[in-house]
Amino acid sequence: MEHSVLNSLIPLIVLVAIFYFLIIRPRQKQEKAHRNMIESLQKGDKIITNGGIICEVIKSESDFIKVKLNEENITAKISKDFVAKKIDA
């Protein structure tokens, strides 16, 4: 009886392990890398927002980032949650 229960649990355990290594773990690594990128933003860095706006970081605050939108020195304050990626020079 115990042997049949173990045999029925093995496919479930394998399925959970595959799900973890193919979906959950890579997503956690990606989120950690994105969090580290946002925390390392400095004055002068170019970023792209989730809305597709390309801007330059002026000042990084706790929850927000002050950015310059264009050459006419128009500034805005955006949430760090909406930074998509950093543009490498």
Residue, then its C-alpha position, 0 to 999 in steps of 0.5 A: m500500500e505504501h509503495s503505491v502511494l509513493n509511486s503516485l506522489i513521485p510524478l507530482i514532486v517532479l512536476v513541482a520541481i520542474f515548475y520551480f526551476l523553469i518558471i519561479r526561479p528565473r522570475q525571482k532572478q529577473e526581479k532581483a536584477h531589476r530591483n538592483m538596477i533601480e537602486s543603483l540609478q544615479k544622476g545622469d543615467k538614461i532610463i526608459t519608463n514603462g510608458g516608453i518615455i526616455c529621460e535622464v535621472i536628476k535625483s533618486e529619492s526613496d520611492f520616486i526619481k526626479v527626471k529631465l524629459n528633454e533639453e529644455n529642462i522640463t522635469a518630472k517626478i516618476s515612481k520607481d515602479f515605472v522604470a522599465k530599464k536603464i539605457d547603457a551609454 
